[in-house]
């Protein structure tokens, strides 16, 4: 196996393991009788933590999940000498690890925050643009899922602009497309509820 391919494999595996750290699940288990895999949306991301435990716990989970994405790409760069293909593999693997965690039966979150962390290293300006769009949609609609899905859809456009106008490495566009597809796919149930008018708005807590 060529050395560079081996480095890609190692970077992807390391990123998957980092992504698999179930931040939300671990934070929730510090509280009596709280199991995110059984409560609310049954996802381990910051949104379910917010609805189940409140904003302080959600902020910790958001920071931890964002850091997973950042660390995954930084480690890939260290291993592969800054090869943008390694960035892409690590970013996608971090999202997969977050969504399908090895440590909690291949369950997890929806990949939004881990994906943002990865994008922050690859294309920080694009990440900020995506974040502004997502937060604006959430603020107007009060639907976190809608902001997440629209943010994911905007991501390839933002990165494409960076590729065309600011010499962003072309492989990063592949991360934007693949990562966004994973995020949108993980929101299938939310999209169904949005269409049916039954999706919970931001601030609605869940019980049990």
Protein Blocks (a to p, Z undefined) as FASTA:
>chain_A
ZZklmmmmmmmmmmmmmmmpcfklmmmmmpghiafklgcjlpabfklmmmmnojklmmmm
mmmmmmmmmmmmmmmmmmnnopaklmmmmmmmmmmmmmmcfklooiaceolmmmmmmmmm
mmmmlmmmmmmmmmmmmmmnopaklmmmmmmmmmmmmmmmmmmmnopafklmmmmmmmmm
mmmmmmmmmmmmmmnopaccehiaceZZ
